[in-house]
Structures are given as C-alpha cells and as structure tokens.
Amino acid sequence: MVYITAMPPGEDKRREHYAGWALLRLGLMELGRCDPAETVEDVMGLAQKGGHGKPYFPSGPQFSISHSRGLIACAIETEPVGLDIERVREFTPGMIKKICTERELMLTGGDNRLLTKLWTCKESHMKLTGLGFSQGLRETEFLTLGGSPEMAGEGEHSFCCTQLIHAGQEFWLTLCTARPEDFQLMWTDYNIL
C-alpha cells in the first residue's frame, strides 16, 4: 500500500520529512501495528538504520518514504520495498551522463519526462536494496520503461510507475518490490496527519 498526501500551499517545505513519518504512522495504525497513542516521534524512535542509512523496523513491516515539492508518499509492505517520487524537471547533459547508460539514453531520447521516470525507477530500486547511491546510478540499467519497466541483470524486481499532477506540476511515483504487488495508492488528507 502506498499512502500519499499533498502539503497545503504555504506550508513549510521542511515539514515534508515529518509528514512522511506521519503517513507511516497512519499506515501502521491501519495495520494494527501502532497504537493511536503513539506519536510520530515514537514511530521514528522504533526505526533502526541499515549500513547505508535505510531506516527499517527489525520486526517489520518494510517501508519506504519519499517526498518532492509538496507531495509526500510512504509505501508499507511485508516484503522489501523502495519508493521514489520526483517532480519532472530538466536534466543537464552532465546529469544525463551520470544516470544513463547508452541504452537508457536511447530509451528516453533525452526527454525530461522519461528521464524523471527513469530516475524514480533507479532510486526506488536503490531504496529497496538499502544500498542507496553506493549502488551506482549507471550500474542499475533498465531495458524498458513502458507500463512495467524492466531492469537488466540478476534478480527480479517489479516496478509500478504512475504519473501525478499536483499544483500544476507533473510528478512520477515509482514503487519497486521484490515481487509483483497489487499497487494501491491511498490519498490522505494532510490535515489529519
């Protein structure tokens, strides 16, 4: 399940990180894994960090939090999960060289919308593995970017991508799981967090 919310206009952008953990708390309450009396700070305090900084709960469930320009999302699964959300932006030629293999450059044609989708696929996978950027952007190569992007190499991973529009801006949200999941997006009112 992916919980998502949008910050109201004028809200301090520094609250995005906190809102991600508030979404996690909400999801844990719905799963019966968190008492309503527990605060967001309590939930944050229960998380440990992996070798590359990925937060996790030793007894589960698995989760991943992402935010970008007022949109905040949190995925909660029983299996390893990675989530990324990014606003479509312009990529400089230098940035394209850092993230794209030759095959991926051909897939995207240098189009900023597809480059952003590719970015979310790569980052969601890096979050799933827990290796972060130490995994390398170019070492994770995608063969397709269609409805279900496919990654080259060992291991099977499932990617679910969706486009979102918020405050007149376009975003890509990508969920990466170890095996295919029933992708569910639950919009949540920011004010209840």
Secondary structure, DSSP 8 states (H G I E B T S, - for coil): -EEEEE--TT--GGGHHHHHHHHHHHHHHHTT-S-TT--HHHHHHH-EE-TTS-EE-TT--EEEEEEETTEEEEEEESS-EEEEEEE-----HHHHHHH--HHHHHHHTT-HHHHHHHHHHHHHHHHHHT-GGGG-SSSS-EEE-SSS-EE-SSS--EEEEEEEEETTEEEEEEEEESS-----EEE--GGG-
